Amino acid sequence: WFREVIAFRRAHPALAYGPVTTLVLDDVRGLWLAERAWEGDRVLVVVNNGPQAQQLSLPEGTFVDAAGQRASGEIEVAGRSVTLLA
Protein backbone atom coordinates (compact mmCIF):
# COMPACT_ATOMS: atom_id res chain seq x y z
CA TRP A 1 0.00 0.00 0.00
CA PHE A 2 2.80 2.43 0.86
CA ARG A 3 4.48 1.79 -2.48
CA GLU A 4 1.21 2.52 -4.31
CA VAL A 5 0.75 5.79 -2.42
CA ILE A 6 4.36 6.86 -2.96
CA ALA A 7 4.12 6.11 -6.69
CA PHE A 8 0.81 7.99 -6.86
CA ARG A 9 2.32 11.05 -5.19
CA ARG A 10 5.33 11.03 -7.50
CA ALA A 11 3.04 10.80 -10.53
CA HIS A 12 0.92 13.77 -9.43
CA PRO A 13 2.72 17.08 -8.85
CA ALA A 14 -0.57 18.64 -7.72
CA LEU A 15 -0.12 16.81 -4.40
CA ALA A 16 3.09 18.74 -3.78
CA TYR A 17 2.42 22.10 -5.41
CA GLY A 18 -1.28 22.65 -5.94
CA PRO A 19 -3.43 24.83 -3.71
CA VAL A 20 -6.05 23.02 -1.64
CA THR A 21 -9.71 23.75 -2.44
CA THR A 22 -12.33 22.29 -0.11
CA LEU A 23 -15.29 20.87 -2.05
CA VAL A 24 -17.15 19.17 0.83
CA LEU A 25 -16.75 19.68 4.55
CA ASP A 26 -19.26 17.78 6.67
CA ASP A 27 -18.29 17.97 10.34
CA VAL A 28 -21.31 15.93 11.43
CA ARG A 29 -20.34 12.95 9.25
CA GLY A 30 -16.59 13.56 9.54
CA LEU A 31 -16.12 13.88 5.76
CA TRP A 32 -13.78 16.18 3.86
CA LEU A 33 -13.34 16.26 0.08
CA ALA A 34 -10.64 18.53 -1.29
CA GLU A 35 -9.08 19.14 -4.68
CA ARG A 36 -5.49 20.00 -5.53
CA ALA A 37 -4.66 21.13 -9.05
CA TRP A 38 -1.35 22.10 -10.62
CA GLU A 39 -0.49 22.64 -14.28
CA GLY A 40 -3.19 20.32 -15.64
CA ASP A 41 -2.86 17.70 -12.91
CA ARG A 42 -5.93 17.28 -10.67
CA VAL A 43 -6.15 15.15 -7.51
CA LEU A 44 -9.04 14.63 -5.09
CA VAL A 45 -8.30 13.94 -1.42
CA VAL A 46 -11.12 12.21 0.46
CA VAL A 47 -10.98 11.90 4.26
CA ASN A 48 -13.52 9.96 6.31
CA ASN A 49 -12.83 10.63 9.97
CA GLY A 50 -15.97 8.75 11.04
CA PRO A 51 -15.85 5.18 12.32
CA GLN A 52 -18.13 3.75 9.61
CA ALA A 53 -18.04 3.60 5.82
CA GLN A 54 -19.99 6.42 4.15
CA GLN A 55 -21.19 7.40 0.70
CA LEU A 56 -19.76 10.54 -0.92
CA SER A 57 -20.59 12.16 -4.26
CA LEU A 58 -17.59 13.05 -6.41
CA PRO A 59 -17.35 15.96 -8.84
CA GLU A 60 -18.10 15.20 -12.48
CA GLY A 61 -15.57 12.98 -14.18
CA THR A 62 -13.91 9.61 -13.84
CA PHE A 63 -11.06 9.22 -11.40
CA VAL A 64 -8.49 6.52 -10.60
CA ASP A 65 -7.21 5.67 -7.13
CA ALA A 66 -3.66 4.68 -6.12
CA ALA A 67 -4.47 1.01 -6.77
CA GLY A 68 -5.70 1.76 -10.31
CA GLN A 69 -9.42 1.34 -9.54
CA ARG A 70 -11.80 3.65 -11.41
CA ALA A 71 -14.33 5.77 -9.53
CA SER A 72 -17.07 8.16 -10.58
CA GLY A 73 -20.40 9.43 -9.32
CA GLU A 74 -20.77 8.25 -5.75
CA ILE A 75 -18.19 6.22 -3.85
CA GLU A 76 -18.11 4.40 -0.55
CA VAL A 77 -15.36 5.67 1.72
CA ALA A 78 -14.14 3.31 4.44
CA GLY A 79 -14.24 4.52 8.03
CA ARG A 80 -11.16 6.29 9.32
CA SER A 81 -9.53 6.42 5.90
CA VAL A 82 -7.92 8.66 3.30
CA THR A 83 -8.46 8.10 -0.42
CA LEU A 84 -6.52 9.79 -3.24
CA LEU A 85 -8.10 10.01 -6.70
CA ALA A 86 -6.70 11.46 -9.90
Stockholm file with secondary structure:
# STOCKHOLM 1.0

chainA/1-86         WFREVIAFRRAHPALAYGPVTTLVLDDVRGLWLAERAWEGDRVLVVVNNGPQAQQLSLPEGTFVDAAGQRASGEIEVAGRSVTLLA
#=GR chainA/1-86 SS CHHHHHHHHHHCTHHHHSCEEEEEEETTTTEEEEEEEETTEEEEEEEECSSSCEEEEEEEEEEEBTTSCEEEEEEEECTTEEEEEC
#=GC SS_cons        CHHHHHHHHHHCTHHHHSCEEEEEEETTTTEEEEEEEETTEEEEEEEECSSSCEEEEEEEEEEEBTTSCEEEEEEEECTTEEEEEC
//
